[in-house]
Amino acid sequence: TGSGQQSVTGVEASDDANSYWRIRGKSDSSCQRGTPVKCGQAIRLTHVNTGKNLHTHHFPSPLSNNQEVSAFGDDGEGDDLDFWIVQCSGTYWEREDAVRFKHMGTEVFLSITGEQYGHPIRGQREVHGMSAANHHNYWKAMEGVFIKPSLDPAKHDEL
């Protein structure tokens, strides 16, 4: 059902290698590696294993009938429905922060609730878009490569 695009699901394990997403800017030139992500900044999330972008559009999700969230595009190239606004409490998205992602095009929040798939992805939860901010919309980076920017750009750690 839905759009026929690749499903996006969630699992509780924080070390699932299929759960890695790369954070990218609206264009590759606007998000250099090591640049802090600002609260309110538009980003793309590209699935590391497939190269598809986190995407949503006006299709109902298969289990909850909320808005479908899918993986779309090839090699990080997608369309205007791949952009999400990072909502956090400070100036920048910090490593330990729980954040929300609000979709630029449809204004839903990236969410996960208790709806679980059966065959063939038994036990995985449906990721979908919800129109209201609530406790199902918070996300936290649990693993990854975190680069802390230098406070003094003239100072280098290299030999």
C-alpha positions in Angstrom: 0.0 0.0 0.0 1.0 3.6 -0.1 3.5 5.0 -2.5 5.4 1.8 -3.2 8.7 3.5 -2.0 11.1 1.7 0.4 9.7 1.5 3.9 11.5 3.1 6.8 11.2 1.2 10.1 12.5 1.6 13.6 14.1 -0.8 16.1 15.0 -0.4 19.7 18.6 -1.6 19.4 20.9 1.3 19.2 23.7 -0.6 17.5 21.7 -1.8 14.4 24.0 -1.2 11.4 21.0 -0.7 9.2 19.9 2.3 11.3 22.8 4.6 10.3 21.9 7.9 8.6 24.3 10.6 7.2 23.3 14.2 7.9 23.6 16.5 4.9 22.7 20.1 4.2 20.2 21.4 1.6 23.1 21.2 -0.8 26.4 19.5 -0.4 28.2 22.8 -0.3 26.1 24.1 2.7 27.1 21.3 5.1 30.8 20.6 5.4 32.0 17.8 7.6 32.5 19.0 11.2 30.2 22.0 10.8 27.7 22.1 13.8 24.1 21.6 12.9 22.1 24.6 14.0 18.7 24.3 15.6 16.2 25.4 12.9 18.5 24.3 10.1 17.2 22.3 7.1 18.9 19.0 6.6 18.6 15.8 4.6 19.1 12.4 6.2 20.6 9.9 3.8 20.5 6.2 4.7 24.1 4.9 4.7 23.4 1.4 3.3 21.0 2.4 0.5 21.9 6.0 -0.4 18.2 6.9 -0.2 17.0 10.1 1.6 14.4 10.2 4.4 11.3 11.4 2.6 7.6 12.0 3.2 4.6 13.0 1.1 0.8 12.9 1.3 0.3 9.1 1.4 -1.2 7.3 4.4 1.2 5.1 6.3 0.3 1.4 6.1 -0.2 0.6 9.8 -1.3 3.8 11.6 -2.8 5.7 8.7 -0.6 8.7 9.6 1.7 10.1 6.9 4.0 7.7 5.2 7.7 8.1 5.7 9.9 6.4 3.1 13.4 6.2 1.7 13.6 7.9 -1.7 16.1 8.8 -4.4 19.5 7.4 -5.5 22.9 8.1 -4.1 21.6 10.9 -2.0 19.8 12.6 -4.8 16.1 13.0 -4.3 13.7 16.0 -4.4 12.3 18.8 -2.3 10.4 16.4 0.0 13.6 15.2 1.5 14.2 18.3 3.8 13.7 18.2 7.5 14.1 21.1 10.1 16.0 20.2 13.2 14.2 21.4 16.3 16.3 21.5 19.4 16.5 23.7 22.5 19.9 25.4 22.1 21.9 27.0 19.3 23.2 23.7 18.0 22.2 20.1 17.9 24.3 18.6 20.7 25.3 15.0 20.9 23.1 14.1 23.9 20.1 16.2 22.9 16.7 14.7 22.0 15.6 16.5 18.9 12.6 16.7 16.6 12.6 16.7 12.8 9.8 18.7 11.2 9.2 18.1 7.5 9.6 21.3 5.4 7.1 20.4 2.8 4.2 18.8 4.8 5.0 20.1 8.3 4.6 16.7 10.0 7.0 15.5 12.7 9.1 12.4 12.2 7.5 9.9 14.6 7.5 6.4 15.8 4.8 4.7 17.9 4.0 1.1 18.8 2.6 -0.2 15.5 4.7 -3.2 14.5 5.0 -4.9 11.2 4.4 -8.6 10.8 5.9 -10.6 7.8 8.5 -9.9 6.3 9.9 -7.3 8.8 8.5 -8.8 12.0 8.9 -6.7 15.1 10.1 -3.5 13.4 8.1 -0.4 14.2 6.4 1.9 11.7 8.1 5.3 11.2 5.6 7.9 10.1 4.8 11.6 10.1 2.4 13.1 12.7 0.8 16.5 12.6 1.3 17.3 16.3 4.4 17.5 18.4 4.4 14.9 21.2 6.6 12.4 23.0 6.6 10.1 19.9 8.6 12.7 17.9 11.8 12.8 19.9 15.0 11.3 18.4 18.5 10.9 19.8 21.7 10.0 18.0 23.0 6.9 19.8 26.0 6.1 17.7 28.1 7.7 15.0 31.0 9.9 14.2 30.7 13.1 16.2 33.2 15.8 15.3 33.7 18.6 17.9 34.6 21.8 16.2 37.7 23.7 17.4 36.9 26.9 19.2 40.1 28.4 17.8 40.3 27.9 14.0 44.0 28.8 13.9 44.9 26.1 16.3 45.5 22.6 14.8 46.0 19.2 16.5 48.0 17.8 13.6 51.7 17.0 13.7 
